[in-house]
Amino acid sequence: MGMVELFGKPADACRLGIACTLTWAFWLNGASGAPTDQPLWQLSYMVLSAMMAVLGVCALKRPHTMDAGRLGSAGAGMGVLGTIALVASLNMPNAGSLQVPAYLACGCALGLLYLQWGPFYAQVSTKQMVGYLFAANIAASLLKCVVHFVPDPLSFALASALPVVSAIACFRARKTMPEAPAPTVRFSDSSAFGLWKVFVALAVFSFLAAFLLGHAVGNQSAVPPANFAASRAFEMAVSAVVMAYVTTLGRSFNFAQLWRIVLVALAADVLLQIVLPEFDTLRCIESAVWDLIVLFSWLTIADIARHAVVDSLVVFGLGWPFYTLPFAAGSLVATAVGPGGLSSALVAVVLFVLLLTSAFCLEVRDQDTKLVFSELDESPDAPRDASEVADIEGSCEALARAHGLSPRELEVMKYLAKGRTKAYIAETLYLSENTVRSHTKHIYTKLDVHSKRDLMDLVGVE
């Protein structure tokens, strides 16, 4: 899939409209000119989290009663009013009392706009989702530069228009929804619990990014122009590479591979702060990682919503606070610690947390996290949806009873029937490959088959 397939005609550019929401959120976080650890900024993210969670619960209790278009219209209206009130509170005498309600309104508006875009991305294919989101992020990086470098009056006018443009673009995007194959249900009530590692990783990386950003950089709007431009260039470069990797080259990735990009970037940032503290231009990594976490969060939650049994608004409403609340918490901790270089104790803590997250949440062979983005994996080893897995395991158990397989042989047969390699089975069951080969030989003999394909045909795997 290339750019022509993603954007067949100019009107399809509306599918990048979330770039306006991303740009407006970035402007909002730095609007006051104070460091990003300001209490009002943190409060707005907490309000956003609470509102999205409440709407997610409402969508769960009363499915299909919430309309994404109405959410977008409400978000656009609140966004415009909140932006005007915020600008007035910062520039007009005796208008300072407007700042608190302005931030609260903008936080609610941001949540509504995110929820509006959720159903769109949950209905396109995963490959289209990658193309649209990363192309939108490139557009957002350019818009951030425009809003940042133009004179203040024009910047304020553009900021006021962004929520409206985002809502209109989402409405148009849903009207011209591209065709996509019907998704299989991979996340049902029984399999949803296995996603805890996904959301723990999201929360940890969000917290650390906010802490490093608030501790070392502060307000992105106040950094030197070269640093600001470097951050945006880094965002665009990473987005272009990921988009080309999936849409042009047709390659796949899984949850662990995607989030390891963030892990490596955070670890590199900590190292650079220690080794090259005098090169403040390198601090562009903190802001770029923040941007990537927002983007990867979108991609992860949207893919789960696409393959979940519940409504997409439920997944977005209940899933998004796993990013926003830890981000606010990380900023609060940065405030408590105070500005300055990282001490050896802080470095040790950050690296230890990254190590634990990698070990427990980013295991490439984890069966639960491998379900995320599995639509991109067309290999025989690709994970299957929950109902198909249940059918395979049931057939294997019936065959094992009929042919006298041992409990260990049954375990091995289940993995073989799912297309797993002997190396994978050995690592998963903590066996040697020779032991797995021996079990496989016994299974083939008892079932009178001669290959894994014969076994899969016997079990009924297509």
C-alpha positions as CSV (number, residue, x, y, z in Angstrom):
1,M,0.0,0.0,0.0
2,G,1.5,3.3,-1.1
3,M,0.5,6.9,-0.7
4,V,-1.8,6.8,-3.8
5,E,-3.8,4.0,-2.1
6,L,-4.0,5.9,1.2
7,F,-5.0,9.3,-0.4
8,G,-6.6,8.6,-3.8
9,K,-7.9,12.1,-4.2
10,P,-7.4,15.5,-2.5
11,A,-10.5,15.2,-0.4
12,D,-9.0,12.3,1.3
13,A,-6.6,14.7,3.1
14,C,-9.3,15.1,5.7
15,R,-8.2,11.8,7.1
16,L,-5.1,13.7,8.4
17,G,-7.4,16.1,10.4
18,I,-6.2,14.7,13.7
19,A,-3.1,16.7,13.1
20,C,-5.1,19.7,14.1
21,T,-6.0,18.1,17.4
22,L,-2.3,17.1,18.1
23,T,-1.1,20.6,17.2
24,W,-3.7,22.3,19.4
25,A,-2.8,20.0,22.4
26,F,0.8,20.9,21.9
27,W,0.0,24.6,21.8
28,L,-2.2,24.3,24.9
29,N,0.5,22.7,27.0
30,G,2.9,25.6,26.3
31,A,0.4,28.5,26.0
32,S,1.1,30.2,29.3
33,G,4.8,30.5,28.7
34,A,5.4,28.8,32.1
35,P,7.1,25.4,32.5
36,T,5.0,22.4,31.6
37,D,4.8,21.5,35.3
38,Q,2.4,24.2,36.0
39,P,-0.6,23.1,38.2
40,L,-3.3,24.2,35.7
41,W,-1.7,22.2,32.9
42,Q,-1.6,19.1,35.1
43,L,-5.2,19.7,36.3
44,S,-6.5,19.9,32.7
45,Y,-5.0,16.4,32.0
46,M,-6.6,15.0,35.1
47,V,-10.0,16.5,34.1
48,L,-9.5,15.1,30.6
49,S,-8.8,11.6,32.0
50,A,-11.8,11.6,34.3
51,M,-14.2,12.8,31.6
52,M,-13.0,10.2,29.1
53,A,-13.3,7.5,31.7
54,V,-16.9,8.6,32.5
55,L,-17.8,8.7,28.8
56,G,-16.2,5.2,28.3
57,V,-18.3,3.8,31.1
58,C,-21.4,5.4,29.7
59,A,-20.7,3.9,26.3
60,L,-20.2,0.5,28.0
61,K,-23.5,0.7,29.9
62,R,-25.5,2.1,27.0
63,P,-23.7,1.0,23.8
64,H,-24.5,2.9,20.5
65,T,-26.2,5.8,22.3
66,M,-23.1,8.1,22.0
67,D,-22.6,9.8,18.7
68,A,-19.1,10.6,17.6
69,G,-20.2,13.6,15.6
70,R,-21.9,15.2,18.5
71,L,-18.8,14.6,20.7
72,G,-16.8,16.4,18.0
73,S,-19.1,19.3,17.8
74,A,-19.1,19.7,21.5
75,G,-15.3,19.5,21.6
76,A,-14.9,22.1,18.9
77,G,-17.2,24.5,20.6
78,M,-15.5,24.1,24.0
79,G,-12.1,24.2,22.4
80,V,-12.8,27.6,20.7
81,L,-14.3,29.1,23.9
82,G,-11.5,27.7,26.0
83,T,-8.8,29.0,23.7
84,I,-10.3,32.5,23.6
85,A,-10.6,32.5,27.4
86,L,-7.1,31.3,27.9
87,V,-5.6,33.9,25.5
88,A,-7.7,36.6,27.2
89,S,-6.5,35.5,30.7
90,L,-2.8,35.7,29.6
91,N,-3.0,39.0,27.7
92,M,-5.8,41.2,29.2
93,P,-5.6,42.9,32.6
94,N,-8.1,41.8,35.2
95,A,-8.8,38.6,33.2
96,G,-6.6,36.2,35.1
97,S,-9.6,34.6,36.8
98,L,-10.5,33.1,33.4
99,Q,-7.4,30.9,33.3
100,V,-8.7,28.0,35.5
101,P,-12.0,27.6,33.6
102,A,-10.2,28.0,30.4
103,Y,-7.8,25.1,31.1
104,L,-10.6,23.0,32.3
105,A,-12.7,23.6,29.2
106,C,-9.7,22.9,26.9
107,G,-9.0,19.7,28.8
108,C,-12.6,18.5,28.2
109,A,-12.5,19.6,24.6
110,L,-9.3,17.7,23.9
111,G,-10.9,14.5,25.3
112,L,-14.0,15.0,23.2
113,L,-12.0,15.5,20.0
114,Y,-9.9,12.4,20.7
115,L,-13.1,10.4,21.3
116,Q,-14.5,11.7,18.0
117,W,-11.6,10.5,16.0
118,G,-11.5,7.1,17.8
119,P,-14.2,5.3,15.8
120,F,-12.7,6.4,12.5
121,Y,-9.3,4.9,13.2
122,A,-11.0,1.8,14.7
123,Q,-12.8,1.1,11.4
124,V,-9.9,1.3,8.9
125,S,-7.4,-1.5,8.5
126,T,-4.4,-1.6,10.7
127,K,-2.1,-0.8,7.7
128,Q,-4.3,2.2,6.8
129,M,-4.3,3.3,10.4
130,V,-0.5,3.4,10.5
131,G,-0.4,5.4,7.2
132,Y,-3.0,7.9,8.3
133,L,-1.6,8.4,11.9
134,F,2.0,8.8,10.9
135,A,1.2,11.0,7.9
136,A,-0.9,13.1,10.3
137,N,2.0,13.4,12.7
138,I,4.2,14.7,10.0
139,A,1.6,17.3,9.2
140,A,1.2,18.1,12.9
141,S,5.0,18.7,13.2
142,L,4.8,21.2,10.4
143,L,1.7,22.9,11.9
144,K,3.5,23.2,15.3
145,C,6.3,25.1,13.6
146,V,3.8,27.4,11.9
147,V,1.9,28.1,15.2
148,H,5.2,28.5,17.1
149,F,7.0,30.8,14.8
150,V,4.3,33.2,13.5
151,P,3.5,36.4,15.5
152,D,1.4,35.9,18.6
153,P,-1.9,37.4,17.2
154,L,-1.8,35.0,14.2
155,S,-0.8,32.1,16.5
156,F,-3.8,32.7,18.7
157,A,-6.1,32.9,15.7
158,L,-4.8,29.6,14.4
159,A,-5.1,27.9,17.8
160,S,-8.7,29.0,18.0
161,A,-9.4,27.5,14.6
162,L,-7.7,24.1,15.1
163,P,-10.5,22.4,17.2
164,V,-13.1,23.4,14.6
165,V,-11.0,22.2,11.6
166,S,-10.3,18.9,13.4
167,A,-14.1,18.3,14.0
168,I,-15.0,19.1,10.4
169,A,-12.2,17.0,9.0
170,C,-13.3,14.0,11.2
171,F,-16.9,14.4,10.0
172,R,-15.7,14.4,6.3
173,A,-13.3,11.5,7.0
174,R,-16.2,9.3,8.3
175,K,-18.3,10.2,5.3
176,T,-15.5,9.0,2.9
177,M,-14.5,6.0,5.0
178,P,-12.1,3.8,3.0
179,E,-13.0,0.2,2.5
180,A,-11.3,-2.2,4.9
181,P,-11.8,-5.9,5.6
182,A,-14.1,-6.8,8.5
183,P,-12.0,-7.2,11.6
184,T,-11.9,-10.4,13.6
185,V,-12.7,-10.2,17.3
186,R,-9.4,-10.8,19.1
187,F,-10.2,-9.1,22.4
188,S,-13.3,-10.6,24.1
189,D,-14.2,-10.6,27.8
190,S,-12.0,-13.7,28.4
191,S,-8.9,-12.3,26.6
192,A,-9.1,-8.6,27.6
193,F,-7.3,-9.3,31.0
194,G,-4.2,-10.3,29.1
195,L,-3.8,-6.7,27.9
196,W,-2.6,-5.5,31.3
197,K,1.0,-5.5,30.0
198,V,0.0,-3.3,27.2
199,F,-1.5,-0.6,29.4
200,V,1.3,-0.9,32.1
201,A,3.9,-0.2,29.4
202,L,1.9,2.7,28.1
203,A,1.6,4.2,31.6
204,V,5.3,3.7,32.5
205,F,6.6,5.3,29.3
206,S,4.1,8.2,29.6
207,F,5.2,8.8,33.2
208,L,8.9,8.7,32.4
209,A,8.6,10.9,29.3
210,A,6.7,13.6,31.3
211,F,9.2,13.4,34.1
212,L,12.2,13.8,31.8
213,L,10.5,16.5,29.8
214,G,9.5,18.5,32.9
215,H,12.8,18.0,34.6
216,A,15.2,18.8,31.8
217,V,13.3,20.9,29.3
218,G,10.3,22.6,30.8
219,N,8.0,24.4,28.4
220,Q,8.7,23.5,24.7
221,S,7.5,27.0,23.7
222,A,10.3,28.6,25.6
223,V,13.2,26.5,24.2
224,P,15.6,28.0,21.7
225,P,14.4,28.0,18.1
226,A,17.1,25.5,17.0
227,N,16.0,23.0,19.7
228,F,12.3,23.4,18.8
229,A,13.1,22.8,15.1
230,A,15.3,19.8,15.9
231,S,12.5,18.2,17.9
232,R,10.0,18.6,15.1
233,A,12.5,17.2,12.6
234,F,13.2,14.2,14.8
235,E,9.4,13.6,15.0
236,M,9.0,13.8,11.3
237,A,11.9,11.5,10.6
238,V,10.7,8.7,12.9
239,S,7.2,9.0,11.5
240,A,8.4,8.8,7.9
241,V,10.5,5.7,8.6
242,V,7.7,3.9,10.4
243,M,5.1,4.8,7.7
244,A,7.4,3.7,4.9
245,Y,8.3,0.5,6.7
246,V,4.6,-0.6,7.0
247,T,2.8,1.0,4.1
248,T,5.5,1.1,1.3
249,L,7.7,-1.9,2.2
250,G,4.8,-3.9,3.5
251,R,6.6,-5.0,6.6
252,S,5.0,-5.9,9.9
253,F,5.7,-5.1,13.5
254,N,4.3,-6.1,16.9
255,F,3.5,-4.3,20.1
256,A,6.9,-5.1,21.6
257,Q,8.9,-3.9,18.6
258,L,6.9,-0.6,18.4
259,W,7.3,0.3,22.0
260,R,10.9,-0.6,22.1
261,I,11.5,2.4,19.9
262,V,10.3,4.5,22.9
263,L,12.3,2.5,25.3
264,V,15.6,3.0,23.3
265,A,14.8,6.7,22.9
266,L,14.3,7.2,26.6
267,A,17.4,5.3,27.5
268,A,19.4,7.3,24.9
269,D,18.1,10.5,26.4
270,V,19.2,9.6,29.9
271,L,22.6,8.6,28.6
272,L,23.0,11.9,26.6
273,Q,22.0,13.9,29.7
274,I,24.9,12.3,31.5
275,V,27.6,12.2,28.8
276,L,26.8,15.4,26.9
277,P,24.9,17.7,29.2
278,E,26.3,20.9,27.6
279,F,24.6,20.1,24.2
280,D,21.1,21.3,25.0
281,T,20.0,20.8,21.4
282,L,20.1,17.1,22.2
283,R,17.2,17.7,24.6
284,C,15.0,17.5,21.5
285,I,14.6,13.8,22.3
286,E,12.4,14.4,25.3
287,S,9.8,16.3,23.3
288,A,10.0,13.9,20.4
289,V,9.5,10.9,22.7
290,W,6.5,12.6,24.1
291,D,5.1,13.0,20.6
292,L,5.9,9.4,19.8
293,I,4.2,8.1,22.9
294,V,1.0,10.0,22.0
295,L,1.2,8.5,18.5
296,F,2.0,5.0,19.6
297,S,-0.8,5.3,22.2
298,W,-3.2,6.2,19.5
299,L,-2.1,3.3,17.3
300,T,-2.2,0.8,20.2
301,I,-5.6,1.8,21.5
302,A,-7.1,2.1,18.0
303,D,-6.0,-1.4,17.1
304,I,-7.4,-2.9,20.3
305,A,-10.7,-1.0,19.7
306,R,-10.8,-2.3,16.1
307,H,-10.6,-5.9,17.3
308,A,-12.6,-5.7,20.6
309,V,-16.0,-7.0,21.2
310,V,-17.2,-3.8,22.8
311,D,-17.8,-0.4,21.2
312,S,-14.7,1.6,20.2
313,L,-15.8,4.5,22.4
314,V,-15.5,2.2,25.4
315,V,-12.0,1.2,24.6
316,F,-10.9,4.8,23.9
317,G,-12.7,6.2,26.9
318,L,-11.2,3.7,29.3
319,G,-7.9,3.2,27.6
320,W,-6.7,6.8,27.0
321,P,-6.4,7.7,30.8
322,F,-3.6,5.1,30.9
323,Y,-1.6,7.8,29.0
324,T,-2.9,11.0,30.3
325,L,-3.0,10.3,34.1
326,P,0.6,9.0,34.2
327,F,1.7,12.0,32.1
328,A,0.3,14.4,34.6
329,A,1.8,12.4,37.4
330,G,5.2,12.4,35.8
331,S,5.0,16.2,35.5
332,L,4.0,16.5,39.2
333,V,7.0,14.4,40.2
334,A,9.3,16.5,38.1
335,T,8.0,19.6,39.9
336,A,8.7,18.0,43.3
337,V,12.3,17.0,42.3
338,G,13.0,20.4,40.8
339,P,14.9,21.3,37.6
340,G,18.5,20.4,36.9
341,G,20.6,17.6,35.7
342,L,19.8,14.0,36.5
343,S,21.5,12.7,39.7
344,S,23.1,9.3,39.8
345,A,20.1,8.1,41.9
346,L,17.6,9.3,39.4
347,V,19.5,7.7,36.5
348,A,19.5,4.4,38.4
349,V,15.8,4.6,39.1
350,V,14.9,5.5,35.5
351,L,17.0,2.8,34.0
352,F,15.7,0.2,36.5
353,V,12.1,1.0,35.6
354,L,13.0,0.8,31.9
355,L,14.6,-2.6,32.4
356,L,11.6,-4.0,34.4
357,T,9.2,-2.7,31.7
358,S,11.2,-4.3,28.9
359,A,11.5,-7.6,30.8
360,F,7.8,-7.9,31.8
361,C,5.8,-6.0,29.2
362,L,7.8,-6.1,26.0
363,E,8.4,-9.8,25.6
364,V,8.2,-10.4,21.8
365,R,6.8,-13.9,22.3
366,D,4.1,-12.9,24.8
367,Q,0.8,-14.4,23.4
368,D,-1.4,-11.6,24.8
369,T,0.5,-8.6,23.5
370,K,1.2,-10.4,20.2
371,L,-2.5,-10.0,19.5
372,V,-2.0,-6.2,19.1
373,F,-1.2,-5.4,15.5
374,S,-1.5,-9.0,14.6
375,E,-3.5,-7.9,11.5
376,L,-0.1,-6.9,10.1
377,D,1.4,-10.3,10.6
378,E,0.6,-12.7,7.7
379,S,3.2,-15.3,8.7
380,P,2.1,-18.9,9.6
381,D,3.2,-18.0,13.2
382,A,0.7,-15.2,13.5
383,P,-1.6,-15.2,16.5
384,R,-5.2,-16.1,15.9
385,D,-8.4,-14.7,17.2
386,A,-9.8,-16.0,20.5
387,S,-12.6,-18.1,19.0
388,E,-10.2,-19.8,16.5
389,V,-7.7,-20.6,19.3
390,A,-10.4,-22.2,21.4
391,D,-11.5,-24.4,18.4
392,I,-7.9,-25.5,17.8
393,E,-7.3,-26.3,21.4
394,G,-10.6,-28.2,21.7
395,S,-9.8,-30.3,18.6
396,C,-6.3,-31.1,20.0
397,E,-7.7,-32.2,23.3
398,A,-10.2,-34.5,21.6
399,L,-7.4,-36.1,19.4
400,A,-5.1,-36.4,22.4
401,R,-7.8,-38.4,24.3
402,A,-8.5,-40.6,21.3
403,H,-4.9,-41.4,20.5
404,G,-3.4,-41.6,24.0
405,L,-1.1,-38.5,23.9
406,S,0.6,-37.6,27.2
407,P,-0.1,-34.2,28.8
408,R,3.2,-32.8,27.5
409,E,2.6,-34.1,24.0
410,L,-0.8,-32.4,24.1
411,E,0.9,-29.1,25.0
412,V,3.4,-29.4,22.1
413,M,0.6,-30.4,19.7
414,K,-1.4,-27.3,20.5
415,Y,1.5,-25.1,19.6
416,L,2.2,-27.1,16.4
417,A,-1.4,-26.8,15.3
418,K,-1.2,-23.0,15.7
419,G,1.8,-23.0,13.4
420,R,4.5,-22.4,16.0
421,T,8.1,-23.3,15.3
422,K,10.0,-25.9,17.3
423,A,12.3,-23.1,18.6
424,Y,9.3,-21.1,19.7
425,I,7.8,-24.1,21.5
426,A,11.1,-24.9,23.2
427,E,11.5,-21.4,24.5
428,T,7.8,-21.1,25.6
429,L,7.8,-24.5,27.5
430,Y,11.3,-24.3,28.8
431,L,12.4,-27.4,26.9
432,S,15.4,-28.1,24.6
433,E,14.7,-28.2,20.9
434,N,15.8,-31.9,20.9
435,T,13.1,-32.6,23.4
436,V,10.5,-30.8,21.3
437,R,11.6,-32.8,18.3
438,S,11.2,-36.0,20.2
439,H,7.7,-35.1,21.4
440,T,6.8,-34.1,17.8
441,K,8.0,-37.4,16.4
442,H,5.9,-39.3,19.0
443,I,2.8,-37.1,18.1
444,Y,3.2,-37.7,14.4
445,T,3.5,-41.5,15.0
446,K,0.5,-41.7,17.2
447,L,-1.7,-39.6,14.9
448,D,-0.3,-41.2,11.7
449,V,0.7,-37.9,10.1
450,H,4.0,-36.9,8.6
451,S,4.3,-33.1,8.8
452,K,3.0,-30.0,10.7
453,R,0.8,-29.3,7.7
454,D,-0.8,-32.8,7.9
455,L,-1.3,-32.2,11.7
456,M,-2.9,-28.8,11.1
457,D,-5.2,-30.4,8.4
458,L,-6.2,-33.1,10.9
459,V,-7.0,-30.5,13.6
460,G,-9.0,-28.5,11.0
461,V,-6.8,-25.4,10.8
462,E,-7.1,-23.6,7.4
